[in-house]
Amino acid sequence: MQKRIAVTLAILALTASGLTGCKKEEKTEAPPPAPATTAPAPAATPAPAAPVAPGLTGAEMFKQHCEVCHPAGGNTINPKKTLSAKGMAERSKITKPEDIVRVMRNPGPGMTKFDEATISDDDAKKIGEHVLATFP
């Protein structure tokens, strides 16, 4: 019975996140059209893949990118693989923030990959520090 509930919750979490890494996308309105001129328009620069507001804490970024699949340090996809620091150390030799960044960059089955374009190395390290400090 518990396994069915866990599987159902995992499916709901994946559906809710849209399989996009549990991140929220900001919607912006297009600017009004510019008046016609004879000069060519300057080239537009591409927007970052997933903008992160400057100065966010590890906890805030964890909430933005990770909490949907890892509520309270759990794991809706694979309940045996929680974010408990003790469990991660025993199971996967994850003992420092850089180890968590490594997993974020090259995750196992069921977890979305968070590359440098999505979360910078510094921000990923802040998330790792938060995870290790928050989920003993």
Summary of the structure (lengths in Angstrom):
residues: 136
radius of gyration: 18.6
end to end distance: 27.8
largest distance: 69.3
contacts: 312
relative contact order: 0.16
helix: 43%
strand: 0%
